[in-house]
Amino acid sequence: MQDDDVNILFIGDIIGKPGRLAVKSLMGGLTEKYKPELIVANGENAAHGMGITPDIADFLFNLGIDVITTGNHIWDQKNIIPYINTHDRLLRPANYSVLAPGKGYGVFDTKSGRKIAVINLEGRVFMKGLSESPFTVAKDITKEVYGKADAVIIDFHAEATSEKEALALYLDGEISAFLGTHTHVQTNDDMILPKGTAYITDAGMVGSKYSVLGTDKDIAIKRYLTGMPEKFIPEENDIVLNAVSITVDKKTKLSKNIEKIRINL
């Protein structure tokens, strides 16, 4: 890494206790190899696959994760509401109502004194339909933070590939990296867009590779066979960690490299 480079590590959706323990066991090796100045992880499935609790957020922060992003499950654990109001390193999607608890973005100091902006957004296609457009909100926030940060990254928690691609191309050259989450499957389209923004449709998850999005396969299959609701339980075996490493040029604030990470435990 050159002196003017900024390395950022982004960890995909952490699924329940198996995902948390995998991050714990691999964090030392990841930091040694990639030397990130900031570590971001999506933690919205960290509490048994549904939401995140204050204790789990503290656990992840204590592992060395600097910023936790979330998505449509952010409110599943109700005790996170008072916590998110007092912990600005835990983000919820910025295109939720301004009346919602917490914040959707921030500019965070790195260990070397640099500043990195992290923006969390949620899609509207095939999802519950937030009132605020991620396109409008992203553009407004990007303009606000661009001059205050050495790099700007977005976690776009969305279902549709088309929505992710459209928003990324809309912001190409205005942000450093655009990282998709929510579908839990790491995609093979990591690239630098024409104007310099690093992109991947989905960073993947930290969960079982022989599962249904991290859930016990038998429970998921039963739900499809019967049409009846089932309580999701994270699969505990054959865990894989999916993440992305991004290298940003501090002078241009654009990405020089994006690398997929996939580690089998």
CORTA-V646200 format. One record per backbone hydrogen bond with DSSP energy under -0.5 kcal/mol. CO is the residue of the C=O (numbers start at 1). NH is the residue of the N-H. Records with the same first field share a line. If there is no record, write none. Layout:
CO->NH / NH
//
This chain:
2->5
4->250
6->248
7->37 / 38
8->246
9->40
10->244
11->42
13->15 / 206
14->16
15->19
16->20
17->21
18->22
19->23
20->24
21->25
22->26
23->27
26->30
27->31
28->32
29->33
30->34
31->35
37->111
38->9
39->66 / 67
40->11
41->43 / 69
42->14
43->46
44->51
45->16 / 49
46->48
47->50
51->47
53->57
54->58
55->59
56->60
57->61
58->62
59->63
60->65
61->64
67->41 / 69
68->91
69->43
71->74
73->76
76->78
77->80
78->81
79->83
80->84
81->85
83->86 / 87
87->90
89->68 / 91
90->103
93->96
95->132
97->100
103->92
104->120
106->108 / 118
108->116
110->113
114->110
115->150 / 151
116->108
117->153
118->106
119->155
120->94
121->157
124->127
125->159
133->137
134->138
135->139
136->140
137->141
138->142
139->143
140->144
141->145
142->146
145->148 / 149
146->149
151->117
152->176 / 177
153->119
154->156 / 179
155->121 / 157
156->158 / 181
157->123
160->164
161->165
162->166
163->167
164->168
165->169
166->170
167->171
168->172
171->174 / 175
175->173
176->198
177->154
178->180 / 200
179->156
180->203
181->158
184->186
191->193 / 199
193->196
196->255
197->193
198->178
199->191
200->180
202->187
204->13
205->207 / 242
206->15
207->240
209->211
211->213
212->215
214->235
215->212
216->220
217->221
218->222
219->223
220->224
221->225
222->226
223->227
230->232
233->216
238->209
239->265
240->207 / 242
241->263
242->12
243->261
244->10
245->259
246->8 / 248
247->256 / 257
248->6 / 250
249->253
254->249
257->247
259->245
261->243
263->241
//
